[in-house]
Amino acid sequence: MGMKSLPIPVAQARSNFSDVLDDARKGKRIRLTRHGKAVGWIIGENEKRLLDAAPAGKKPKARRSSRSRG
């Protein structure tokens, strides 16, 4: 079962970097944001191993909007 990501502004992550790394090490997925938009991720070693071990066709895909595009 996956954990929810924690959105954290880049400036906050920078000033609390040790705490952010501790959270990632504990299995939390850290979504870095700038002006409310995702710009990157910090994940722990175990999460990285899971991503690396996933078969090529089984890696998570971006969610698509349910709105019609027409």
N, C-alpha and C positions, 0 to 999 in steps of 0.2 A: 504494500500500500504506500503510495507516494505522499509526501508531505506537501502542504501548500507552500508557495513561494512567499517570501517576505519582501515587499517593495521597500527599498531604502534609497533615499536621494544620495547621489554621489558625494556631495559635500558632507553629509552625515556619516557615510561609510568611511570617508577619508579621516575624519576626526575620531572615529571609533573603530579603527581598522582591526585591532586585536580582538575586540568583541565580535566583529563581523566574521573574522576567521574562525573564532571559537564556535559560533553558531553554524557555520558551514561544516566544520569538523564534526559537529554533533548530528549532521544529516539534514540541516535546513538548507533550502535553496534560496539564495539571496538574489533578488532581481534589482539591479542597479537602475535608478531612474534619474532623468534630468528633465526638468520642467514637466514632470508627470508622465513622461514617456520612457519605456524600457530602452536602455542603451547597452546592457551587458548583464552577465551573470557571474556569481561566485558560487561554486559548489565544492563540496568536500571530496576527498579521495575516493570514498566508497561510491558516491554518485558518479564520479568519473569512470570508475571501473565498470559500473552497470551500463553506462553509455557505450563504453568501448566493447563490452561483451555482447551487446545486442546485435542480432543478425542484421545485415545491411538493409534489408527490406522492412525491418521491424522497428526502426528508430522512430521516436515520436514525430509526428508531422504537425505543422502549424494548423491551428483551428481555422476553419472557414466560417465566414459569416453566414447566418441562415437567411439573410436578406437576399432577394433576387437581384441579379445584376443586369437589369435590362432597361 
